[in-house]
Amino acid sequence: MTAQIPAIPELVSHILEYIPSNNFGPHLLEVNPIWRAEAERVLWKRHKKAEEVYKQAADVFKKAEMDYWQDFSDGDKNHNKLTNVFAKAYQEKNTRFEEIIAIERAILHCGFIMEETNKREYIWMRYNIQTFKNGFTPGEFDEEVIQIVRKGVYSDKF
């Protein structure tokens, strides 16, 4: 029977992989400590992957934006084509940010990050959520505001 115990966290992990981020909450964590630990590990793994995918989408968007404005300054020769590319890249970037927000809400909802224990990360996640509520993504704001949040210093500026 003891040989099966190491498989329990792996089994729990597989189960949790199929639960959408927005369904994570304290109710999942009450099962036992293994569930709590695995839920935290799964969410942080999702968060890391979502940030990587978002960064790629943001890079594609930046290139599409540069191409769009370059064409605009060159006489608007490829306007329709570049407008479509730009719009798709913008939508993809927003969709990927929405995935990060769902995961960050779950992390906060489960209490894996709390203001008292990790103020900087807590404020950054709250800032991301508010940014999303306002219809924006990172990089669409004044760089000074972003630096304030990253340092964990609260400001009425945001």
VOLOTOR-52092 format. One record per residue (C-alpha): z, x, y; chain. Coordinates in steps of 0.1 Angstrom, whole numbers, always signed. Layout:
BEGIN
<r><Z>Z</Z><X>X</X><Y>Y</Y><chaine>A</chaine></r>
...
//
This chain:
BEGIN
<r><Z>+0</Z><X>+0</X><Y>+0</Y><chaine>A</chaine></r>
<r><Z>+7</Z><X>+28</X><Y>+25</Y><chaine>A</chaine></r>
<r><Z>-29</Z><X>+41</X><Y>+21</Y><chaine>A</chaine></r>
<r><Z>-41</Z><X>+9</X><Y>+37</Y><chaine>A</chaine></r>
<r><Z>-19</Z><X>+12</X><Y>+69</Y><chaine>A</chaine></r>
<r><Z>-42</Z><X>+37</X><Y>+86</Y><chaine>A</chaine></r>
<r><Z>-71</Z><X>+12</X><Y>+82</Y><chaine>A</chaine></r>
<r><Z>-52</Z><X>-15</X><Y>+101</Y><chaine>A</chaine></r>
<r><Z>-59</Z><X>+0</X><Y>+136</Y><chaine>A</chaine></r>
<r><Z>-95</Z><X>+5</X><Y>+126</Y><chaine>A</chaine></r>
<r><Z>-98</Z><X>-31</X><Y>+115</Y><chaine>A</chaine></r>
<r><Z>-81</Z><X>-44</X><Y>+146</Y><chaine>A</chaine></r>
<r><Z>-104</Z><X>-23</X><Y>+167</Y><chaine>A</chaine></r>
<r><Z>-135</Z><X>-38</X><Y>+150</Y><chaine>A</chaine></r>
<r><Z>-122</Z><X>-73</X><Y>+156</Y><chaine>A</chaine></r>
<r><Z>-115</Z><X>-66</X><Y>+193</Y><chaine>A</chaine></r>
<r><Z>-149</Z><X>-51</X><Y>+198</Y><chaine>A</chaine></r>
<r><Z>-164</Z><X>-86</X><Y>+194</Y><chaine>A</chaine></r>
<r><Z>-140</Z><X>-103</X><Y>+218</Y><chaine>A</chaine></r>
<r><Z>-156</Z><X>-106</X><Y>+253</Y><chaine>A</chaine></r>
<r><Z>-137</Z><X>-88</X><Y>+281</Y><chaine>A</chaine></r>
<r><Z>-129</Z><X>-120</X><Y>+299</Y><chaine>A</chaine></r>
<r><Z>-110</Z><X>-133</X><Y>+268</Y><chaine>A</chaine></r>
<r><Z>-86</Z><X>-104</X><Y>+268</Y><chaine>A</chaine></r>
<r><Z>-51</Z><X>-112</X><Y>+280</Y><chaine>A</chaine></r>
<r><Z>-14</Z><X>-111</X><Y>+272</Y><chaine>A</chaine></r>
<r><Z>-19</Z><X>-136</X><Y>+244</Y><chaine>A</chaine></r>
<r><Z>-39</Z><X>-109</X><Y>+224</Y><chaine>A</chaine></r>
<r><Z>-12</Z><X>-83</X><Y>+230</Y><chaine>A</chaine></r>
<r><Z>+17</Z><X>-103</X><Y>+215</Y><chaine>A</chaine></r>
<r><Z>+5</Z><X>-100</X><Y>+179</Y><chaine>A</chaine></r>
<r><Z>+20</Z><X>-66</X><Y>+174</Y><chaine>A</chaine></r>
<r><Z>+20</Z><X>-31</X><Y>+190</Y><chaine>A</chaine></r>
<r><Z>-12</Z><X>-21</X><Y>+170</Y><chaine>A</chaine></r>
<r><Z>-31</Z><X>-49</X><Y>+187</Y><chaine>A</chaine></r>
<r><Z>-18</Z><X>-38</X><Y>+221</Y><chaine>A</chaine></r>
<r><Z>-28</Z><X>-2</X><Y>+216</Y><chaine>A</chaine></r>
<r><Z>-62</Z><X>-11</X><Y>+202</Y><chaine>A</chaine></r>
<r><Z>-69</Z><X>-36</X><Y>+229</Y><chaine>A</chaine></r>
<r><Z>-61</Z><X>-10</X><Y>+255</Y><chaine>A</chaine></r>
<r><Z>-83</Z><X>+16</X><Y>+238</Y><chaine>A</chaine></r>
<r><Z>-112</Z><X>-9</X><Y>+234</Y><chaine>A</chaine></r>
<r><Z>-111</Z><X>-19</X><Y>+271</Y><chaine>A</chaine></r>
<r><Z>-110</Z><X>+16</X><Y>+284</Y><chaine>A</chaine></r>
<r><Z>-139</Z><X>+26</X><Y>+260</Y><chaine>A</chaine></r>
<r><Z>-159</Z><X>-4</X><Y>+274</Y><chaine>A</chaine></r>
<r><Z>-149</Z><X>+6</X><Y>+310</Y><chaine>A</chaine></r>
<r><Z>-162</Z><X>+41</X><Y>+305</Y><chaine>A</chaine></r>
<r><Z>-195</Z><X>+29</X><Y>+290</Y><chaine>A</chaine></r>
<r><Z>-199</Z><X>+3</X><Y>+317</Y><chaine>A</chaine></r>
<r><Z>-194</Z><X>+29</X><Y>+344</Y><chaine>A</chaine></r>
<r><Z>-221</Z><X>+51</X><Y>+328</Y><chaine>A</chaine></r>
<r><Z>-246</Z><X>+22</X><Y>+326</Y><chaine>A</chaine></r>
<r><Z>-238</Z><X>+12</X><Y>+361</Y><chaine>A</chaine></r>
<r><Z>-244</Z><X>+47</X><Y>+374</Y><chaine>A</chaine></r>
<r><Z>-278</Z><X>+48</X><Y>+357</Y><chaine>A</chaine></r>
<r><Z>-287</Z><X>+14</X><Y>+372</Y><chaine>A</chaine></r>
<r><Z>-275</Z><X>+25</X><Y>+406</Y><chaine>A</chaine></r>
<r><Z>-297</Z><X>+57</X><Y>+404</Y><chaine>A</chaine></r>
<r><Z>-327</Z><X>+36</X><Y>+395</Y><chaine>A</chaine></r>
<r><Z>-319</Z><X>+13</X><Y>+424</Y><chaine>A</chaine></r>
<r><Z>-317</Z><X>+42</X><Y>+448</Y><chaine>A</chaine></r>
<r><Z>-351</Z><X>+55</X><Y>+437</Y><chaine>A</chaine></r>
<r><Z>-366</Z><X>+20</X><Y>+440</Y><chaine>A</chaine></r>
<r><Z>-351</Z><X>+16</X><Y>+475</Y><chaine>A</chaine></r>
<r><Z>-364</Z><X>+50</X><Y>+486</Y><chaine>A</chaine></r>
<r><Z>-399</Z><X>+42</X><Y>+472</Y><chaine>A</chaine></r>
<r><Z>-398</Z><X>+8</X><Y>+490</Y><chaine>A</chaine></r>
<r><Z>-389</Z><X>+22</X><Y>+524</Y><chaine>A</chaine></r>
<r><Z>-413</Z><X>+51</X><Y>+520</Y><chaine>A</chaine></r>
<r><Z>-441</Z><X>+27</X><Y>+513</Y><chaine>A</chaine></r>
<r><Z>-430</Z><X>+6</X><Y>+543</Y><chaine>A</chaine></r>
<r><Z>-433</Z><X>+37</X><Y>+565</Y><chaine>A</chaine></r>
<r><Z>-467</Z><X>+46</X><Y>+550</Y><chaine>A</chaine></r>
<r><Z>-482</Z><X>+13</X><Y>+560</Y><chaine>A</chaine></r>
<r><Z>-470</Z><X>-12</X><Y>+534</Y><chaine>A</chaine></r>
<r><Z>-498</Z><X>-5</X><Y>+509</Y><chaine>A</chaine></r>
<r><Z>-479</Z><X>-14</X><Y>+477</Y><chaine>A</chaine></r>
<r><Z>-455</Z><X>-40</X><Y>+492</Y><chaine>A</chaine></r>
<r><Z>-456</Z><X>-67</X><Y>+465</Y><chaine>A</chaine></r>
<r><Z>-453</Z><X>-42</X><Y>+436</Y><chaine>A</chaine></r>
<r><Z>-425</Z><X>-22</X><Y>+452</Y><chaine>A</chaine></r>
<r><Z>-407</Z><X>-54</X><Y>+463</Y><chaine>A</chaine></r>
<r><Z>-406</Z><X>-66</X><Y>+427</Y><chaine>A</chaine></r>
<r><Z>-394</Z><X>-32</X><Y>+414</Y><chaine>A</chaine></r>
<r><Z>-368</Z><X>-31</X><Y>+441</Y><chaine>A</chaine></r>
<r><Z>-356</Z><X>-67</X><Y>+434</Y><chaine>A</chaine></r>
<r><Z>-353</Z><X>-60</X><Y>+396</Y><chaine>A</chaine></r>
<r><Z>-334</Z><X>-28</X><Y>+402</Y><chaine>A</chaine></r>
<r><Z>-311</Z><X>-45</X><Y>+426</Y><chaine>A</chaine></r>
<r><Z>-304</Z><X>-73</X><Y>+401</Y><chaine>A</chaine></r>
<r><Z>-298</Z><X>-48</X><Y>+373</Y><chaine>A</chaine></r>
<r><Z>-273</Z><X>-29</X><Y>+394</Y><chaine>A</chaine></r>
<r><Z>-254</Z><X>-61</X><Y>+403</Y><chaine>A</chaine></r>
<r><Z>-254</Z><X>-72</X><Y>+367</Y><chaine>A</chaine></r>
<r><Z>-240</Z><X>-39</X><Y>+355</Y><chaine>A</chaine></r>
<r><Z>-213</Z><X>-40</X><Y>+383</Y><chaine>A</chaine></r>
<r><Z>-204</Z><X>-75</X><Y>+371</Y><chaine>A</chaine></r>
<r><Z>-197</Z><X>-61</X><Y>+336</Y><chaine>A</chaine></r>
<r><Z>-174</Z><X>-35</X><Y>+351</Y><chaine>A</chaine></r>
<r><Z>-155</Z><X>-62</X><Y>+370</Y><chaine>A</chaine></r>
<r><Z>-150</Z><X>-83</X><Y>+339</Y><chaine>A</chaine></r>
<r><Z>-135</Z><X>-53</X><Y>+321</Y><chaine>A</chaine></r>
<r><Z>-113</Z><X>-43</X><Y>+351</Y><chaine>A</chaine></r>
<r><Z>-100</Z><X>-79</X><Y>+354</Y><chaine>A</chaine></r>
<r><Z>-91</Z><X>-77</X><Y>+317</Y><chaine>A</chaine></r>
<r><Z>-74</Z><X>-44</X><Y>+321</Y><chaine>A</chaine></r>
<r><Z>-53</Z><X>-57</X><Y>+350</Y><chaine>A</chaine></r>
<r><Z>-47</Z><X>-91</X><Y>+333</Y><chaine>A</chaine></r>
<r><Z>-33</Z><X>-73</X><Y>+302</Y><chaine>A</chaine></r>
<r><Z>-11</Z><X>-50</X><Y>+324</Y><chaine>A</chaine></r>
<r><Z>-27</Z><X>-17</X><Y>+313</Y><chaine>A</chaine></r>
<r><Z>-29</Z><X>-7</X><Y>+349</Y><chaine>A</chaine></r>
<r><Z>-1</Z><X>-17</X><Y>+373</Y><chaine>A</chaine></r>
<r><Z>+4</Z><X>-9</X><Y>+409</Y><chaine>A</chaine></r>
<r><Z>+39</Z><X>+6</X><Y>+402</Y><chaine>A</chaine></r>
<r><Z>+26</Z><X>+30</X><Y>+375</Y><chaine>A</chaine></r>
<r><Z>-9</Z><X>+39</X><Y>+388</Y><chaine>A</chaine></r>
<r><Z>-13</Z><X>+28</X><Y>+424</Y><chaine>A</chaine></r>
<r><Z>-46</Z><X>+46</X><Y>+430</Y><chaine>A</chaine></r>
<r><Z>-64</Z><X>+32</X><Y>+400</Y><chaine>A</chaine></r>
<r><Z>-49</Z><X>-3</X><Y>+406</Y><chaine>A</chaine></r>
<r><Z>-60</Z><X>-4</X><Y>+442</Y><chaine>A</chaine></r>
<r><Z>-95</Z><X>+9</X><Y>+432</Y><chaine>A</chaine></r>
<r><Z>-99</Z><X>-19</X><Y>+407</Y><chaine>A</chaine></r>
<r><Z>-86</Z><X>-45</X><Y>+431</Y><chaine>A</chaine></r>
<r><Z>-111</Z><X>-32</X><Y>+457</Y><chaine>A</chaine></r>
<r><Z>-140</Z><X>-34</X><Y>+432</Y><chaine>A</chaine></r>
<r><Z>-130</Z><X>-70</X><Y>+423</Y><chaine>A</chaine></r>
<r><Z>-129</Z><X>-80</X><Y>+460</Y><chaine>A</chaine></r>
<r><Z>-162</Z><X>-62</X><Y>+467</Y><chaine>A</chaine></r>
<r><Z>-178</Z><X>-82</X><Y>+439</Y><chaine>A</chaine></r>
<r><Z>-163</Z><X>-114</X><Y>+452</Y><chaine>A</chaine></r>
<r><Z>-179</Z><X>-106</X><Y>+486</Y><chaine>A</chaine></r>
<r><Z>-213</Z><X>-101</X><Y>+469</Y><chaine>A</chaine></r>
<r><Z>-215</Z><X>-64</X><Y>+472</Y><chaine>A</chaine></r>
<r><Z>-215</Z><X>-34</X><Y>+449</Y><chaine>A</chaine></r>
<r><Z>-201</Z><X>+1</X><Y>+455</Y><chaine>A</chaine></r>
<r><Z>-221</Z><X>+22</X><Y>+480</Y><chaine>A</chaine></r>
<r><Z>-229</Z><X>-8</X><Y>+503</Y><chaine>A</chaine></r>
<r><Z>-198</Z><X>+0</X><Y>+524</Y><chaine>A</chaine></r>
<r><Z>-187</Z><X>+26</X><Y>+549</Y><chaine>A</chaine></r>
<r><Z>-179</Z><X>+58</X><Y>+530</Y><chaine>A</chaine></r>
<r><Z>-146</Z><X>+61</X><Y>+549</Y><chaine>A</chaine></r>
<r><Z>-133</Z><X>+29</X><Y>+533</Y><chaine>A</chaine></r>
<r><Z>-142</Z><X>+41</X><Y>+499</Y><chaine>A</chaine></r>
<r><Z>-124</Z><X>+74</X><Y>+505</Y><chaine>A</chaine></r>
<r><Z>-93</Z><X>+56</X><Y>+516</Y><chaine>A</chaine></r>
<r><Z>-93</Z><X>+35</X><Y>+485</Y><chaine>A</chaine></r>
<r><Z>-99</Z><X>+65</X><Y>+462</Y><chaine>A</chaine></r>
<r><Z>-69</Z><X>+82</X><Y>+477</Y><chaine>A</chaine></r>
<r><Z>-48</Z><X>+52</X><Y>+470</Y><chaine>A</chaine></r>
<r><Z>-39</Z><X>+46</X><Y>+506</Y><chaine>A</chaine></r>
<r><Z>-39</Z><X>+9</X><Y>+515</Y><chaine>A</chaine></r>
<r><Z>-56</Z><X>+0</X><Y>+547</Y><chaine>A</chaine></r>
<r><Z>-63</Z><X>-33</X><Y>+565</Y><chaine>A</chaine></r>
<r><Z>-98</Z><X>-20</X><Y>+569</Y><chaine>A</chaine></r>
<r><Z>-108</Z><X>-36</X><Y>+536</Y><chaine>A</chaine></r>
//
